[in-house]
């Protein structure tokens, strides 16, 4: 199974994959798609950036078949994808659109957006529901959605959904589904607690494990810069001036993100930002603009960046040190995707050296060290390999 064309899927799906330039399956796709096509449940440990989305969408689309709107309205949706955030939901929907050539009907049921259009999508007859658990549970309790026709359930990023407190909502939603169904489960990590929850949802699953779960991708060059806090901005501009390509810059706080983006804009860099204080439409606009290359730099906080899929980021910068090793892996998972090479630079103030070393130990990585040199007037002069 070296190519999608070798898979046991319809000619039209093969064609859509080829049109979207998806030729060679990634490991999680090669591992999950064949057993899922045979009807088996799946339990996969795979993080963002591994191609997990297509690994569940391909079997789902293949098995969904077609149907007129009227038929779909009568029998209800075929597939349900539960995931933690609306950004992720929108990316899944985007991939779904691509693979169905805009023919598929999907309803997005996510919090933080108006209910009306979502209900309308359901009423018009949607074969697929892509939902965050909170909003779907709400619709369910108000009897606004019928899940009795669901034949395939995908639980995406289970670990995050549990972190966000969605366990009871997921439980109530799954209880409303037919017991006779196929379940595909994805998680970046599999702690005993997560296993315990998942055990109730999958039957004899095919187990797919993609690499060490807490490890940055091999094709990302890891660098760290020892830099005083008040020199971080200069260093960022130095990296922007001395390298090519797009930059995703992680900053710890909303204010910090605003400040960095504003300073960059003032010195002529094209930068935009996403964080918790920006509205959904502002975030969407920023993401779109960055993905399409209108802005070279996207400044983000961890929460706002959860699950976003920005393809081909050349350079991820940890302007502020991530709090957890897991955040580090999620952040830099945005570069070096699906075989492109990427660079991840981490800025470490002197007082953060201990955290840096701990992060390296936990992740068993060694970052290449750079030292920042200033000229006599105190301006950044160079960043040299230490
Ligand atoms: P995911 O892990 O599902 O978020 O996917 C990460 C990125 O890889 C997305 O931008 C996908 O469009 C891309 N991708 C997924 N599968 C493939 C593939 N087989 N070939 C090339 N790119 C892919």
Boltz pocket constraint, residues with backbone or C-beta under 6 A from the ligand:
constraints:
  - pocket:
      binder: B
      contacts: [[A, 21], [A, 22], [A, 23], [A, 24], [A, 25], [A, 26], [A, 29], [A, 47], [A, 48], [A, 49], [A, 50], [A, 51], [A, 52], [A, 53], [A, 54], [A, 309], [A, 310], [A, 311], [A, 337], [A, 338]]
      max_distance: 6.0
